[in-house]
Amino acid sequence: MSARAIIESGRAAGCRPWPRYVLDAAGWMRLRDALAAEPGFALLGLWGEPGMAHAAFLDEARMEVLLASVAAAEGWIPALSPVRPSASWFERGLRDLWGIGAEDGTDGRPWLDHGRWPLLGPLSGRPARHEPDAYPMEFLPVEGEGIHMVPVGPIHAGIIEPGHFRFHIQGEIIVRLEARLGYLHKGLLTLIQGKSPRAAARFAGRLSGDSTVAHGIAFARAAEAALGVEIPLRAVAIRAAMLELERLHNHLNDLGFIANDAAFAVIHARMGLLREGLLRANAFAFGHRLMMDCVMPGGIAQDLTQDGIATLLGALATVAAELPVLLRHYEEHASLQDRVLGTGVMSAEIVAAFAPGGVVGRAAGRAFDARLLSGELPPGGVIAQAGADVDARWRQRHAEALQSIALLQSWLPALPEGEALTTPMPHAGGEGVALVEGFRGECLAWMRLDDGGLIEACYLRDPSWLHWPLLEAAVIGNILADFPLINKSINGSYSGVDL
């Protein structure tokens, strides 16, 4: 019996636009066994609510999302991590936030909870008081001749987010890396609960500030799906344009910083100028450089004017003219190519096991893009590379930046006429889910509303949940000095996974 058939044999729970099915414990075990034989059934996320765990999967053959749930009998569920390594971090978060353990899981260490929280399982519905007492950091043992540890962070020398990295080094070669995050935990899911979707939208947009549009749209689409709301076509088109603008300015930033970490400052400086011009155009057109709080459930907060469109098109033309020149600079300098080619390679086996989305996945040959599900990208429009190294990830961003410019130059002059601002949201119950392609990859949002239209339960998943473990794998066998370069080429969000 296939994983899809097992999921669909469960009781339908009424989620939209993709159904959620509730399985019993035996059905969940059968699902786990089926997943072991179906590598194309990718895990998108695993989360909880009081007494229940939910998982989202992507059926890559059909390009459809399925959700499965199981009751947490006595606070435990059968672990998925033995057959889906990507479930490991999710299971650790499931235990910390909802008090649900994963039986026979591959890693039972705390994740977000460093021992400083006053409550255990704060989202479990039955949190236990806890005297804060920092847990000692636990790291996997490493054995071998001449191996030593190098701890880095959580405070770093640059103006970046906090996170701890524990390196095991043999000479200059990295033998193992473990990341310890959670320092930016904000209690975001608790802040969202009990609010209306519109009142909570600002929190979704701050899960990871550089992806504020993507997470905002995912949250809004989940709310709209739960309530059966259709927004104006003009709002749909402007949201799509905002996603591409966000993708473009972040790709420009990453292209520059990857070159900077390889000591090639010219590309860094030029990319920074191009990004600044685009951010200023965003500020003129939308009132905010990052377009924060411009997406609301039911539509958008501010329409685009003709002057705003003209300003954006002018900035896009400047970027479009210079990107090919910077690509030639990138390719012509042997010292730069020496740093990026063959550095930070991800094996085909680990890419298949984790099924990462976004630039990281596509630069390793996994041609999935959530824009295919919403029609924002035509069939055959997915760009992919084969190298799975720093060079492939740089080239993937460059190609996607040019693609975003082409889409925007096509869309902006031809936006549908009519209303673009928010449609009234009914005060009613429902359940919805959404998957949106941000600049890092797919952003998942799920929510359930009570009969008064308030959020009863919610989950937001940043694509970085699947990227950080791949960083740990990609650095093995590389020299320590190349870690910043590999790290930037993957560019996982600290805040996005810290919730």
Long-range contacts (C-beta under 8 A, 24 or more apart in sequence): 1-30, 1-34, 2-34, 2-38, 3-31, 3-34, 3-35, 3-38, 3-41, 3-57, 4-41, 4-59, 4-62, 4-66, 6-30, 6-31, 6-34, 7-31, 7-57, 7-66, 7-67, 7-68, 8-66, 10-68, 10-69, 13-69, 13-431, 14-430, 14-431, 15-67, 15-431, 15-432, 15-433, 15-446, 16-225, 16-226, 16-228, 16-430, 16-431, 16-432, 16-433, 17-225, 17-432, 17-433, 18-64, 18-65, 18-66, 18-67, 18-433, 19-66, 19-67, 20-54, 20-67, 20-68, 20-69, 20-431, 20-433, 21-66, 21-67, 21-68, 21-69, 22-68, 22-69, 22-70, 22-71, 23-68, 23-69, 23-70, 24-70, 24-71, 25-70, 25-71, 25-73, 25-78, 27-70, 28-68, 28-70, 28-77, 28-78, 29-78, 31-68, 32-78, 32-79, 32-80, 32-82, 32-83, 33-83, 35-80, 35-83, 35-84, 36-83, 39-352, 39-353, 42-355, 42-368, 43-80, 43-84, 43-86, 43-87, 43-90, 43-355, 44-435, 44-442, 44-444, 44-461, 45-90, 45-444, 45-446, 45-459, 45-461, 45-465, 46-80, 46-87, 46-90, 46-91, 46-94, 47-90, 47-93, 47-94, 47-98, 47-446, 47-459, 47-461, 48-72, 48-94, 48-97, 48-98, 48-100, 48-123, 48-124, 49-98, 49-123, 49-125, 49-457, 50-98, 50-123, 50-124, 50-125, 50-126, 51-125, 53-77, 53-94, 53-98, 53-100, 54-446, 54-459, 55-80, 56-433, 56-444, 56-446, 56-461, 58-355, 58-368, 60-355, 60-368, 63-372, 63-373, 65-373, 65-433, 65-435, 67-433, 67-446, 72-98, 72-100, 75-99, 75-100, 75-101, 76-100, 76-101, 76-102, 76-103, 77-101, 77-102, 77-103, 78-102, 78-103, 78-104, 79-103, 79-104, 79-105, 79-106, 81-105, 81-106, 81-107, 82-106, 84-353, 85-353, 85-354, 85-469, 86-353, 86-354, 86-355, 86-465, 86-466, 86-469, 88-469, 89-465, 89-468, 89-469, 89-497, 90-465, 93-499, 95-121, 96-121, 97-121, 97-122, 97-123, 97-124, 97-189, 97-499, 98-123, 98-124, 99-123, 99-124, 99-126, 99-127, 100-124, 109-138, 110-135, 111-181, 111-182, 112-181, 112-182, 112-185, 112-498, 112-499, 113-182, 114-182, 114-183, 122-187, 122-190, 123-189, 123-190, 137-164, 137-166, 137-180, 139-166, 139-178, 140-176, 140-178, 142-168, 142-175, 142-176, 144-170, 144-175, 145-170, 146-170, 146-171, 147-175, 150-480, 154-180, 154-183, 160-494, 161-493, 161-494, 161-495, 162-494, 163-494, 165-483, 167-480, 167-483, 169-480, 172-479, 172-480, 172-481, 173-477, 173-478, 173-479, 173-480, 174-475, 174-476, 174-477, 174-478, 174-479, 174-480, 174-483, 175-476, 176-472, 176-476, 177-471, 177-472, 177-475, 177-476, 177-483, 178-472, 179-468, 179-471, 179-472, 181-468, 181-494, 181-497, 181-498, 182-498, 183-494, 183-498, 184-494, 184-495, 184-498, 185-498, 185-499, 186-495, 186-498, 186-499, 187-499, 188-460, 188-499, 189-458, 189-459, 189-460, 189-499, 192-455, 192-458, 193-455, 193-456, 193-457, 193-458, 194-454, 194-455, 195-454, 195-455, 196-425, 196-453, 196-454, 196-455, 197-223, 197-297, 197-425, 197-447, 197-449, 197-453, 197-455, 198-296, 198-297, 198-298, 198-422, 198-425, 200-455, 200-458, 201-293, 201-295, 201-296, 201-297, 202-293, 204-445, 204-460, 205-292, 205-293, 205-295, 206-292, 207-460, 207-462, 207-495, 207-496, 207-499, 208-462, 208-464, 208-493, 208-495, 208-496, 209-290, 209-292, 209-495, 210-246, 210-250, 210-290, 210-439, 210-493, 211-246, 211-250, 211-438, 211-439, 211-440, 211-443, 211-462, 211-493, 211-496, 212-246, 212-290, 212-291, 212-292, 212-293, 213-239, 213-242, 213-243, 213-245, 213-246, 213-290, 213-291, 213-294, 213-295, 213-438, 214-243, 214-246, 214-436, 214-437, 214-438, 214-439, 214-443, 215-436, 215-438, 215-443, 215-445, 215-460, 215-462, 216-293, 216-294, 216-295, 217-242, 217-243, 217-295, 217-434, 217-436, 217-443, 218-434, 218-435, 218-436, 218-443, 218-444, 218-445, 218-460, 219-297, 219-434, 219-445, 219-447, 219-460, 220-295, 220-296, 220-297, 220-298, 220-434, 221-432, 221-434, 221-436, 221-445, 222-432, 222-433, 222-434, 222-445, 222-446, 222-447, 223-297, 223-425, 223-432, 223-447, 223-449, 224-297, 224-298, 224-425, 224-432, 225-430, 225-432, 225-433, 225-434, 226-429, 226-430, 226-431, 226-432, 226-447, 226-448, 226-449, 227-425, 227-426, 227-428, 227-430, 227-432, 227-449, 227-453, 228-430, 229-297, 229-298, 229-423, 229-425, 229-426, 230-423, 231-298, 231-299, 231-422, 231-423, 232-299, 232-416, 232-418, 232-419, 232-420, 232-423, 233-416, 233-418, 234-303, 234-415, 234-416, 234-417, 234-418, 234-419, 234-420, 235-299, 235-300, 235-419, 235-420, 235-421, 235-422, 237-411, 237-415, 237-416, 238-300, 238-303, 238-304, 238-415, 238-420, 239-295, 239-300, 240-376, 240-411, 241-304, 241-408, 241-411, 241-412, 241-415, 242-286, 242-291, 242-294, 242-295, 242-300, 243-376, 243-436, 243-437, 243-438, 244-404, 244-407, 244-408, 244-411, 245-278, 245-282, 245-291, 245-312, 245-404, 245-408, 246-290, 246-291, 246-438, 246-439, 247-400, 247-401, 247-404, 247-438, 247-439, 248-278, 248-316, 248-319, 248-401, 248-404, 248-405, 248-408, 249-275, 249-278, 249-279, 249-282, 250-439, 250-440, 251-359, 251-397, 251-398, 251-400, 251-401, 251-404, 251-439, 252-278, 252-319, 252-401, 254-397, 254-488, 254-489, 254-491, 255-326, 255-394, 255-397, 255-398, 255-401, 257-488, 258-340, 258-390, 258-393, 258-394, 258-485, 258-488, 258-489, 259-330, 259-336, 259-394, 261-484, 261-485, 261-488, 262-336, 262-339, 262-340, 262-485, 263-335, 263-339, 264-330, 264-333, 264-335, 264-336, 266-329, 267-326, 267-329, 267-330, 270-322, 270-326, 271-326, 274-318, 274-319, 274-322, 274-323, 277-315, 277-318, 277-319, 278-315, 278-316, 278-319, 280-315, 281-311, 281-312, 281-314, 281-315, 282-312, 284-308, 284-311, 285-309, 285-311, 285-312, 296-422, 297-422, 297-425, 298-422, 298-423, 298-424, 298-425, 299-419, 299-420, 299-421, 299-422, 299-423, 300-420, 300-421, 300-422, 301-421, 301-422, 302-421, 303-420, 303-421, 304-412, 304-415, 304-420, 309-412, 309-413, 309-415, 312-408, 312-412, 313-408, 313-409, 313-412, 313-413, 316-405, 316-408, 316-409, 319-401, 319-405, 320-402, 320-405, 320-409, 323-398, 323-401, 323-402, 323-405, 327-398, 330-394, 330-398, 337-391, 339-390, 339-482, 339-485, 340-389, 340-390, 340-391, 340-394, 340-485, 340-489, 341-387, 341-389, 341-390, 341-391, 342-389, 342-391, 343-389, 343-390, 343-391, 343-478, 343-482, 343-485, 343-486, 344-389, 344-390, 344-393, 344-474, 344-475, 344-478, 344-482, 344-485, 344-486, 344-489, 344-490, 345-387, 345-388, 345-389, 345-474, 346-388, 346-389, 346-470, 346-473, 346-474, 347-388, 347-473, 348-388, 350-470, 350-473, 351-388, 351-470, 354-466, 354-469, 354-470, 355-466, 356-441, 356-463, 356-466, 356-467, 356-470, 357-437, 357-440, 357-441, 357-442, 357-463, 357-466, 358-437, 358-438, 358-439, 358-440, 358-441, 358-442, 358-463, 358-467, 359-393, 359-396, 359-397, 359-400, 359-439, 359-440, 359-441, 360-393, 360-440, 360-441, 360-466, 360-467, 360-470, 360-490, 361-441, 362-396, 363-387, 363-388, 363-392, 363-393, 363-395, 363-396, 364-388, 364-392, 368-442, 369-437, 370-435, 370-436, 370-437, 370-441, 370-442, 371-437, 373-435, 374-436, 376-437, 377-437, 390-485, 390-486, 390-489, 393-489, 393-490, 394-489, 425-453, 426-453, 427-452, 427-453, 428-453, 429-453, 438-463, 440-464, 440-467, 440-491, 440-492, 440-493, 440-496, 441-466, 441-467, 460-499, 462-493, 462-496, 462-497, 463-496, 464-492, 464-493, 464-494, 464-496, 464-497, 465-496, 465-497, 467-491, 467-492, 468-492, 468-497
